[in-house]
Amino acid sequence: MLKPQPVTSTPRTASDSQPIAASNPKPAARKQPLNPWHAQLSPYRAPSVVRSLWQVGNTLVLLVLSWGLTFELVSRGNWLAVLPMFISSLLLVRVFVLQHDCGHRSFMPTAKGCDRIGVWLGILTLTPYHTWRRLHALHHATSGDLDRRGKGGEIHVLTVKEYRELSNWGRLLYRLYRNPFVLLVIGPFYQFAIRQRFAFELPREWKRERYSVYFTNLGVLVFCGALIWAYGWTTFLLAYVPVFTLAASAGVWLFYVQHQYEEGYYEHHDKWDYTEAALEGSSYFAMPRVLQWFTANIGIHHIHHLDCKIPNYYLQQCMDEQPGLAARHTVTLADAIRLMNYKIWDEDSSRLLTWRQYRQLA
């Protein structure tokens, strides 16, 4: 069992808690004291090679079996393919979370080890590893900062004041963007299947990230080409696309409920605090154990944002052993559906509002 060390009051800065952002250009940030959790959580940061490789191994074996069964049943026109199709989509979500841990350099003892695993997992998730890693670092560095929105690929939210200043056309576009069908179906498919295939949005100096797009595209081409060669176009479209689409939608839904809830956290940069953004602006998604396994503990999101160097398999232990990290905002499966109704941030009440609540404002 891990033995946490005593809390230390050694002053640190917000940038110290963001290891992956440290090696990447990041927005200018106001220096501020970091909470003493940095030292308290240090025992949980050491990854276990055995546990990490076991996670990768059991996930990939199960994915090959379930997805292979899906293709076989679909090729025979058997409707029972729906069951392994659903399981495959959940396993693909787990693959993405493992890739996510690699991106934080928390999955293996060395950066090279993390990168080697993450690059190959990215082919399965259609996600250029190095590109995503750099952008996701910005999400952790700016989450909840109203003056630095849109830098890390988070789900965009407007304030009441900003929404009121929009034209009618702008309001319509925002309403469409926040529509659940757009957020959970159209958006995820566009992001993972189309947008991530191109590098033109990336700065030219991001050479490694641009090459990551090209390498991933090549890997996806080979992987999908082999499936099409083996099973044909029809089976491929019926067995691959639904699994990928379900996984992408589930992943974005997870991302949504981790930050978009009524008592969330949004502040302008001069008042923004990294620790508060982690603990107040990130939820604990309480799921049944089986779903917690499929999502590799990513629902313990407040601790993950507090210290992204903790491997997924230590997050539950960390929360159990650290009473001070009890969830401030717990979300259940029922809550997760209801949260889709929240659309716009009210700075006066510090609440995310539904459209009905917005219309009731003076």
Secondary structure as UniProt FT lines:
FT   HELIX           14..17
FT   HELIX           19..22
FT   HELIX           37..40
FT   HELIX           42..45
FT   HELIX           49..75
FT   TURN            76..77
FT   HELIX           79..81
FT   HELIX           82..103
FT   TURN            104..105
FT   HELIX           111..125
FT   HELIX           129..142
FT   TURN            143..144
FT   HELIX           146..148
FT   TURN            149..150
FT   STRAND          158..159
FT   HELIX           160..164
FT   HELIX           168..177
FT   HELIX           180..181
FT   HELIX           182..186
FT   HELIX           187..189
FT   HELIX           190..194
FT   HELIX           195..197
FT   TURN            200..201
FT   TURN            204..205
FT   HELIX           207..231
FT   HELIX           233..239
FT   HELIX           241..259
FT   TURN            262..263
FT   TURN            269..271
FT   HELIX           274..280
FT   STRAND          284..285
FT   HELIX           289..294
FT   TURN            295..299
FT   HELIX           301..306
FT   TURN            308..309
FT   HELIX           312..321
FT   HELIX           323..325
FT   STRAND          330..331
FT   HELIX           333..338
FT   HELIX           339..341
FT   STRAND          342..346
FT   TURN            347..350
FT   STRAND          351..354
FT   HELIX           355..359
//
